Amino acid sequence: MTMEQIARLHIEKLPKGVYLATFDHIPRLVAQGRTVAETLEMARRDRQSPSKAS
């Protein structure tokens, strides 16, 4: 059985047309993508492997 935690995040569209996701309680963890869906997927992947965020 796979368990996934829920984390609150903010997604904003940057001037160059990419999206940036930042997490409320994990200041150093950010994700960027070309679409909202891609940004969410990157955020999910990066949240599961926090060693990439250091």
N, C-alpha and C positions, 0 to 999 in steps of 0.2 A: 504494500500500500504506500502510495506517495502522498506526503503531506506538504502543502504549500502555505507559507505564512502570508498574511496580508500586510502591506506597508502603504502608508499614504504617500503619494507623490504628486508633484506639480509638473505639468507639461506646458512649455511655452514655445511659440514659433519664433525663431530668431530671424533677423533681417535677411540672411542669405537663403531663407527658405527651408532650413532644417529645423527639427524639433529637439528640444532639450528637456530631459526629465531630471528632476532633483527630488531627493527624499527628505521628508521633514526630520526624521530622527537619525539619518545617516549622512551627515554633511559632506563627506568625501566621496560619496557614491553618486555618480551622474551617468546618464545614458543619452546618446544622440542618435537620431535616425532621419531618414528622408521623409518618412510618413509617421503619423501617430502610431499606427500598428507596428511598424518596424521599431520605433522608439520603445514601445511597451515590451516588445520581445527582447530587445537589448537590455532593458531594465530588469526584466525577469531573469535573464541569463546571468547578468552581472550580480544580481542579488543572491543568486544561488552559489556563486563562486566569489566571495568577497576578497580573496587574495589578489584578484585582478585589479581591485580598486586602490591598492596601496601603491 
